[in-house]
Amino acid sequence: MTQDYETVEPAREALDALQGATLVEFGSPTCGHCRFAQPLIKSALADNPGVRHIKIADGPGRRLGRSFGVKLWPTLVFMINGKEVARLVRPRDEQPIREALGDVCAGA
């Protein structure tokens, strides 16, 4: 699991070109919902080591989050070969994260 939010966001084209299973997490280190979700995400990712985790700091003036339609944090975007296949917003339970990770692993 990636611990820190990337402050330099990658280009959307770079994410769209990724091969395999990817979890893109949009949030902020100051967001209470994001901090609450961290142990849930960490635990779910521990059982899915083949999933790439990209953690991106979002906020005003950040184009990448807007290109994904992010409005609330954390937003988890699950991708297979650069295509979004699932999304969770403000997860409060580990099970939906596990299920989405299982789906991307099965499809990758």
Backbone as a chain_set.jsonl record, in Angstrom:
{"seq": "MTQDYETVEPAREALDALQGATLVEFGSPTCGHCRFAQPLIKSALADNPGVRHIKIADGPGRRLGRSFGVKLWPTLVFMINGKEVARLVRPRDEQPIREALGDVCAGA", "coords": {"N": [[0.847, -1.184, 0.0], [0.521, 2.182, -0.818], [1.747, 4.751, 1.147], [1.837, 7.606, 1.338], [0.245, 10.511, -0.052], [0.528, 11.334, -3.456], [1.831, 14.359, -4.485], [2.266, 15.491, -6.904], [0.349, 15.169, -9.565], [-0.234, 12.464, -11.836], [-0.481, 12.406, -15.455], [-3.667, 12.101, -16.998], [-3.672, 10.482, -19.226], [-1.545, 8.801, -18.703], [-2.515, 7.184, -16.624], [-4.641, 5.992, -17.966], [-3.235, 4.377, -19.688], [-2.136, 2.382, -18.179], [-1.388, -1.026, -17.506], [-2.956, -3.998, -16.281], [-4.209, -4.546, -12.896], [-5.357, -1.803, -11.031], [-5.631, 0.451, -8.326], [-6.783, 3.585, -7.849], [-6.558, 6.109, -5.639], [-8.164, 8.916, -4.509], [-7.768, 11.695, -2.448], [-7.064, 13.429, 0.645], [-4.496, 14.257, 2.952], [-5.44, 15.618, 5.142], [-8.074, 15.048, 5.434], [-10.697, 13.749, 7.282], [-12.393, 11.57, 6.652], [-10.792, 10.262, 4.832], [-8.602, 9.499, 6.418], [-9.927, 7.734, 8.161], [-10.549, 5.676, 6.382], [-8.08, 4.57, 5.71], [-6.933, 2.255, 7.219], [-8.766, 0.31, 6.391], [-8.42, 0.176, 3.612], [-5.724, -0.539, 3.532], [-5.736, -3.092, 4.748], [-7.365, -4.547, 2.95], [-5.854, -4.355, 0.604], [-3.611, -5.789, 1.377], [-4.163, -8.454, 0.969], [-4.194, -8.574, -1.721], [-1.748, -8.383, -3.409], [-0.994, -7.968, -6.042], [-2.164, -5.737, -7.05], [-1.772, -2.522, -8.231], [-1.288, 0.443, -6.409], [-2.205, 3.727, -6.384], [-1.986, 6.748, -4.915], [-3.437, 9.778, -4.709], [-3.184, 13.198, -4.024], [-5.884, 15.305, -3.817], [-7.769, 18.23, -4.723], [-8.653, 21.775, -4.867], [-8.106, 23.1, -8.092], [-6.934, 20.833, -9.086], [-6.665, 18.858, -11.774], [-6.795, 16.128, -12.463], [-8.443, 14.714, -10.636], [-10.874, 15.977, -11.247], [-11.204, 15.081, -13.857], [-11.935, 12.498, -13.412], [-14.319, 12.89, -12.199], [-14.423, 13.286, -9.442], [-15.847, 14.109, -6.369], [-16.146, 13.82, -3.65], [-14.129, 12.84, -0.854], [-12.572, 9.972, 0.64], [-12.211, 8.927, -2.746], [-12.271, 5.952, -4.395], [-11.007, 4.513, -7.214], [-11.257, 1.809, -9.224], [-9.394, 0.076, -11.547], [-8.947, -1.717, -14.618], [-6.522, -2.457, -16.851], [-6.343, 0.297, -17.524], [-8.992, 1.119, -17.651], [-11.87, 2.22, -15.976], [-13.571, 0.164, -13.708], [-14.936, -0.092, -11.369], [-16.081, 1.808, -8.504], [-15.713, 3.393, -5.407], [-16.971, 5.517, -2.929], [-16.108, 7.24, -0.1], [-15.742, 4.847, 1.623], [-16.944, 2.873, 4.324], [-16.598, 0.431, 5.315], [-14.676, -2.544, 5.137], [-15.361, -4.678, 3.459], [-16.709, -3.97, 0.904], [-14.512, -2.852, -0.411], [-12.743, -5.016, -0.575], [-14.303, -6.674, -2.236], [-14.407, -5.182, -4.633], [-11.673, -5.107, -5.246], [-11.256, -7.836, -5.625], [-12.751, -8.205, -7.949], [-11.3, -6.633, -9.822], [-8.874, -7.966, -9.81], [-9.621, -10.462, -10.804], [-10.352, -9.754, -13.357], [-8.078, -8.754, -14.509]], "CA": [[0.0, 0.0, 0.0], [1.201, 3.465, -0.845], [1.447, 5.448, 2.398], [1.688, 9.053, 1.193], [-0.412, 11.02, -1.247], [1.382, 11.974, -4.456], [1.452, 15.76, -4.634], [2.316, 15.768, -8.342], [-0.564, 14.201, -10.162], [0.149, 11.988, -13.165], [-1.397, 12.777, -16.535], [-4.763, 11.15, -17.177], [-3.26, 9.535, -20.261], [-0.659, 7.811, -18.081], [-3.37, 6.224, -15.923], [-5.404, 5.256, -18.971], [-2.328, 3.458, -20.374], [-1.638, 1.358, -17.253], [-1.838, -2.399, -17.706], [-3.175, -4.745, -15.056], [-5.152, -4.058, -11.897], [-4.904, -0.574, -10.379], [-6.523, 1.208, -7.458], [-6.421, 4.992, -7.765], [-7.219, 6.68, -4.466], [-8.145, 10.373, -4.445], [-8.08, 12.168, -1.115], [-6.213, 14.45, 1.234], [-4.02, 13.834, 4.266], [-6.161, 16.334, 6.199], [-9.471, 14.623, 5.364], [-11.048, 12.767, 8.292], [-12.922, 10.373, 5.99], [-9.633, 9.583, 4.23], [-7.85, 8.862, 7.513], [-10.726, 6.606, 8.624], [-10.515, 4.603, 5.383], [-6.736, 4.026, 5.475], [-6.738, 0.863, 7.648], [-9.62, -0.559, 5.58], [-7.747, 0.024, 2.321], [-4.48, -1.267, 3.775], [-6.051, -4.491, 4.999], [-7.864, -5.148, 1.713], [-4.73, -4.461, -0.342], [-2.644, -6.783, 1.853], [-4.522, -9.74, 0.372], [-4.184, -8.413, -3.177], [-0.463, -7.73, -3.68], [-0.797, -7.685, -7.463], [-2.873, -4.508, -7.431], [-1.007, -1.268, -8.126], [-2.028, 1.442, -5.631], [-1.758, 5.092, -6.639], [-2.675, 7.597, -3.944], [-3.257, 11.115, -5.265], [-3.755, 14.329, -3.29], [-6.855, 16.007, -4.643], [-8.163, 19.513, -4.165], [-8.897, 22.83, -5.847], [-7.104, 23.254, -9.139], [-6.399, 19.529, -9.484], [-7.407, 18.437, -12.96], [-6.977, 14.688, -12.569], [-9.656, 14.368, -9.908], [-12.037, 16.447, -12.001], [-11.376, 14.234, -15.046], [-12.612, 11.297, -12.932], [-15.575, 13.282, -11.585], [-14.314, 13.162, -7.987], [-16.499, 15.19, -5.639], [-15.966, 13.552, -2.222], [-12.93, 12.057, -0.522], [-11.776, 9.434, -0.448], [-12.839, 8.228, -3.863], [-11.432, 4.849, -4.855], [-11.326, 4.139, -8.59], [-10.658, 0.516, -9.525], [-9.19, 0.035, -12.994], [-8.299, -2.85, -15.274], [-5.925, -2.016, -18.123], [-6.627, 1.699, -17.772], [-10.424, 1.395, -17.745], [-12.561, 2.139, -14.696], [-14.548, -0.925, -13.623], [-15.676, 0.056, -10.117], [-15.772, 3.035, -7.773], [-16.273, 3.513, -4.064], [-16.826, 6.851, -2.368], [-16.171, 7.235, 1.358], [-16.054, 3.523, 2.171], [-17.006, 2.796, 5.783], [-16.438, -0.976, 5.637], [-13.637, -3.159, 4.316], [-15.891, -5.672, 2.531], [-16.862, -3.479, -0.473], [-13.174, -2.658, -0.99], [-12.287, -6.37, -0.914], [-15.061, -7.159, -3.389], [-13.957, -4.468, -5.833], [-10.321, -5.585, -5.548], [-11.414, -9.169, -6.18], [-13.221, -8.06, -9.322], [-10.227, -6.162, -10.71], [-7.869, -9.03, -9.908], [-10.175, -11.504, -11.664], [-10.43, -9.266, -14.723], [-6.784, -8.278, -15.024]], "C": [[0.88, 1.231, 0.0], [0.783, 4.253, 0.39], [1.113, 6.923, 2.207], [0.975, 9.411, -0.096], [0.629, 11.646, -2.164], [0.91, 13.41, -4.611], [1.519, 16.208, -6.088], [1.454, 14.711, -9.016], [-0.075, 13.764, -11.537], [-0.849, 12.495, -14.205], [-2.48, 11.71, -16.646], [-4.382, 10.079, -18.188], [-2.358, 8.44, -19.688], [-1.471, 6.765, -17.324], [-4.158, 5.369, -16.912], [-4.546, 4.211, -19.689], [-1.815, 2.333, -19.473], [-2.218, -0.009, -17.574], [-2.011, -3.072, -16.353], [-4.173, -4.062, -14.148], [-4.57, -2.864, -11.152], [-6.017, -0.015, -9.497], [-5.986, 2.627, -7.393], [-7.252, 5.589, -6.632], [-7.049, 8.198, -4.491], [-8.533, 10.795, -3.043], [-7.132, 13.252, -0.669], [-5.739, 13.958, 2.595], [-4.734, 14.537, 5.423], [-7.629, 15.929, 6.293], [-9.743, 13.519, 6.394], [-11.59, 11.471, 7.699], [-11.781, 9.562, 5.377], [-8.83, 8.847, 5.3], [-8.599, 7.647, 8.049], [-10.592, 5.411, 7.685], [-9.152, 3.932, 5.249], [-6.545, 2.596, 5.982], [-7.598, -0.122, 6.856], [-8.958, -0.865, 4.242], [-6.492, -0.82, 2.493], [-4.742, -2.755, 3.96], [-6.508, -5.198, 3.726], [-6.74, -5.325, 0.694], [-3.724, -5.526, 0.08], [-2.908, -8.157, 1.246], [-4.539, -9.708, -1.147], [-2.893, -7.726, -3.619], [-0.215, -7.397, -5.149], [-1.465, -6.413, -7.938], [-1.965, -3.308, -7.197], [-1.873, -0.256, -7.389], [-1.404, 2.81, -5.88], [-2.62, 6.009, -5.789], [-2.394, 9.055, -4.317], [-3.949, 12.168, -4.4], [-4.648, 15.108, -4.243], [-7.201, 17.33, -3.977], [-8.415, 20.528, -5.258], [-7.74, 22.944, -6.837], [-6.48, 21.954, -9.604], [-7.257, 18.965, -10.613], [-7.695, 16.94, -13.0], [-8.245, 14.237, -11.849], [-10.912, 14.797, -10.647], [-12.274, 15.563, -13.224], [-12.051, 12.914, -14.683], [-13.955, 11.625, -12.269], [-15.58, 13.15, -10.064], [-14.942, 14.375, -7.326], [-16.319, 15.043, -4.136], [-14.717, 12.701, -2.019], [-13.236, 11.07, 0.583], [-12.671, 8.838, -1.528], [-11.838, 7.204, -4.346], [-11.912, 4.439, -6.237], [-10.537, 2.875, -8.894], [-10.596, 0.373, -11.035], [-8.564, -1.287, -13.422], [-7.819, -2.341, -16.627], [-6.358, -0.605, -18.507], [-8.09, 2.072, -17.883], [-11.063, 1.242, -16.363], [-13.607, 1.034, -14.741], [-15.381, -0.859, -12.346], [-15.222, 1.333, -9.431], [-16.442, 2.956, -6.408], [-15.988, 4.922, -3.56], [-17.071, 6.75, -0.864], [-16.541, 5.862, 1.941], [-15.981, 3.527, 3.696], [-16.771, 1.375, 6.276], [-15.412, -1.565, 4.669], [-14.209, -4.062, 3.225], [-16.11, -5.142, 1.11], [-15.512, -3.245, -1.166], [-12.62, -4.004, -1.438], [-12.994, -6.898, -2.167], [-14.602, -6.486, -4.684], [-12.545, -4.911, -6.23], [-10.37, -6.987, -6.147], [-11.857, -9.12, -7.639], [-12.105, -7.603, -10.255], [-9.13, -7.212, -10.863], [-8.339, -10.138, -10.854], [-10.18, -11.064, -13.12], [-9.111, -8.847, -15.334], [-6.0, -9.382, -15.702]], "O": [[1.866, 1.306, 0.733], [-0.411, 4.407, 0.651], [0.197, 7.435, 2.851], [1.085, 8.709, -1.101], [1.5, 12.392, -1.716], [-0.274, 13.656, -4.843], [0.893, 17.201, -6.461], [1.786, 13.526, -9.033], [0.434, 14.575, -12.311], [-1.935, 12.959, -13.858], [-2.215, 10.531, -16.406], [-4.727, 8.908, -18.026], [-2.403, 7.293, -20.133], [-1.148, 5.578, -17.379], [-4.318, 4.165, -16.713], [-5.086, 3.254, -20.245], [-1.132, 1.426, -19.949], [-3.405, -0.132, -17.878], [-1.303, -2.758, -15.397], [-4.883, -3.14, -14.547], [-3.428, -2.905, -10.694], [-7.188, -0.011, -9.876], [-4.865, 2.852, -6.937], [-8.483, 5.574, -6.666], [-5.927, 8.703, -4.494], [-9.525, 10.307, -2.501], [-6.482, 13.91, -1.481], [-6.497, 13.31, 3.317], [-4.639, 14.09, 6.567], [-8.35, 16.428, 7.157], [-9.09, 12.475, 6.374], [-11.277, 10.387, 8.192], [-11.8, 8.331, 5.4], [-8.428, 7.7, 5.102], [-7.978, 6.631, 8.36], [-10.529, 4.267, 8.136], [-9.073, 2.822, 4.723], [-6.028, 1.77, 5.23], [-7.2, -1.271, 6.669], [-8.934, -2.011, 3.794], [-6.228, -1.715, 1.69], [-4.039, -3.586, 3.385], [-6.085, -6.321, 3.453], [-6.687, -6.34, -0.002], [-3.051, -6.108, -0.771], [-1.977, -8.934, 1.033], [-4.864, -10.707, -1.788], [-2.932, -6.613, -4.144], [0.687, -6.62, -5.461], [-1.346, -6.047, -9.108], [-1.455, -3.108, -6.095], [-3.055, -0.107, -7.698], [-0.22, 3.021, -5.618], [-3.842, 6.036, -5.933], [-1.252, 9.51, -4.248], [-5.133, 12.052, -4.083], [-4.227, 15.514, -5.326], [-6.944, 17.516, -2.788], [-8.395, 20.19, -6.442], [-6.567, 22.89, -6.467], [-5.578, 21.972, -10.441], [-8.428, 18.639, -10.419], [-8.732, 16.526, -13.517], [-9.031, 13.464, -12.398], [-11.902, 14.066, -10.672], [-13.423, 15.319, -13.593], [-12.668, 12.277, -15.537], [-14.654, 10.716, -11.822], [-16.632, 12.925, -9.466], [-14.626, 15.516, -7.661], [-16.336, 16.041, -3.416], [-14.31, 11.945, -2.901], [-14.114, 11.339, 1.404], [-13.749, 8.315, -1.246], [-10.697, 7.537, -4.667], [-13.071, 4.065, -6.418], [-9.308, 2.866, -8.831], [-11.603, 0.526, -11.726], [-7.77, -1.888, -12.699], [-8.607, -1.859, -17.441], [-6.697, -0.34, -19.66], [-8.409, 3.224, -18.179], [-10.824, 0.256, -15.667], [-14.417, 0.959, -15.665], [-16.425, -1.505, -12.256], [-14.152, 1.873, -9.715], [-17.582, 2.511, -6.278], [-14.891, 5.449, -3.746], [-18.101, 6.244, -0.419], [-17.53, 5.733, 2.662], [-15.071, 4.112, 4.283], [-16.745, 1.122, 7.48], [-15.304, -1.129, 3.522], [-13.598, -4.198, 2.164], [-15.718, -5.827, 0.165], [-15.398, -3.427, -2.378], [-12.092, -4.127, -2.543], [-12.365, -7.49, -3.044], [-14.43, -7.149, -5.707], [-12.256, -5.073, -7.415], [-9.616, -7.297, -7.069], [-11.39, -9.906, -8.463], [-11.972, -8.127, -11.36], [-8.527, -7.331, -11.929], [-7.542, -10.686, -11.616], [-10.032, -11.89, -14.021], [-9.027, -8.609, -16.538], [-4.894, -9.146, -16.188]]}, "num_chains": 1, "name": "protein.A"}
